[in-house]
């Protein structure tokens, strides 16, 4: 059995379809999608890639922000468990963030994100870190309250640190 789209010696190369998505207003750059499924309509090809985008973002976040790409265990089920744990943590962070930050813009404004309207996973993770550090510092400094001029920049720095 030959996989779909595989090159077989002695046979012509498999056909591919290239779908170009163009913004009529010319604001967004063109997108190019390549598929070996020739029967699908161009809109179906583009929709298939669009549906996959959130999955790719989740995988990237779980790998880069939660350590899923470099598990500390390489024996037995260790790597599979590390991947599952990072995906579970990704879900837990988003659930916490959405439950505790309803209707507010809770991420820190940045000069390079002047038109930002929705939070990223990095924003959700930073908000969780900030909350955890705030609770920890409050317990440690119960006797002597830190002034806001010191506490807020400290929490911002700790929240953004990996």
N, C-alpha and C positions, 0 to 999 in steps of 0.2 A: 504494500500500500504506500503510495507516494503522497506526502502532505500537500495540501492545497497551496499553489503558488510556488512549489519547489521546481528547480531547474533540473531536468532530466537529460543526461547526455544523449545526443542523437535526435532530440525533439526540439521544436522551436520553443523559445522562452514563453512562459505563460503571459497572457494578456492582463493588463492592469487598467484601471480607470482612474483618471485624475479629475477631481471635482474642484473647481475654483469658486469660492464664495467671495463676492465683491459687494462692498458697501455702496449703494447707489449714490449716497451723498459724498462719497470719497473721503470720509473722515477716518474710518478704520482701514488698516492695511488689508490686502487680500489674504485669504486663507486658502491653503492647498491641502486637499485630502486625497490619499492614494488608497485604493482598495483592489483586491483581486476578485471581488464579487461583482460581476458585470451586470447581473440582473437587477440590482437595486437602482432606484431612481436617485438622482443627485441629492434631493432633499433628504432621503433616507440615509444616505452615506454621511451627510453633514450632521444629521440628528444623532447617528450612532456615535460619532466622535464627540458631540456635545454632551451626550449622556455619560460618556466615559470620563469627562473632565473632572467631575467631583471625586471620582474614585482615585484618579491620579493624584489629585491634590491631597487627599487623605493619606495615600501611601507615602507621598513625599514628606508630609508633616510627621507621620508616625516614625519614619526613618530618621529624619534630620533633627527633629525637636525632642523626640522621646527615646532615641537610642536604638530603634528597631533595626538599623542597618549594621550595627556592630555588637551583636550579643556577646555577653561575657562567658557564655557556655557553648562549647562546640561538640559536646558529647550527647549521644542519644537524642532525646526529644528537646534538648535545650534551645536550639535555634527556633524551632517551631513554637515553643512556649514563649520565647522572647518576642517573636512577631505577634503572637496573639495578645500578649500583655500590652505591647505598645499600641495596638489597635483598640484594645479595651480602654487604656488610659486616654487615648484620643477622644473616645466617646464620652468617658467620664468627665473630662475637662470641658468639652462642649456642653454637656448637660448641666454641669454646675454653672457655667458662664451664662447660659440662656435662662436658667432659673433665677439667678441672682442679679442679672443686669437687664431687666425688662424695661424697654422704652427709654433707655438712657444711652448716651455716647460715653462709654466707660474707658475707651482707650485714650492714651495720651496723644494730644495733637502734635503733629510733626510738620515742620515747614515744607517738606517734600511731598506730603500727602494733603494738599489743600482741598482736594475734592473727594476725599475718602468718605464713603457713606456706610460701609459695612465693616465689621471687625474681621480680622484674620485669626487664624489659629494662634499665631504668635501673640496677638492682643489678648486672646482668652487665657493663654498660658501665663502671660505677664500679670494679668489681673488676679489669677489664682495665686501666683507667687507673692504678689504684693499683699494680698489678704493674709496668707500664711505668715509672711515676715512681720506684718503689722501685729498679728496675734502674739507671735513669739516675742517681739520687742516689748509689747505691752506687759507681758508676764514678767520679763526680765527687768523691766524698769518700772515696776509697780510703785515703788517709793518715790522715785524722782522722774516725773513726767518730762519727756523730751519736748522742747518747743517745736511748733510746726515748721519753723524755718530750717530746722535740722532734720526732723523726722520725714517730711515729705520728699526732699531730694534723696535722702537715704533709702526710703522705700522705693522710689522710682529707679534708683541704680540697682538695688537688689532684685527688683522685679524683672529687669531687662537682662540681668546676668544669667548665663546658662549654667 
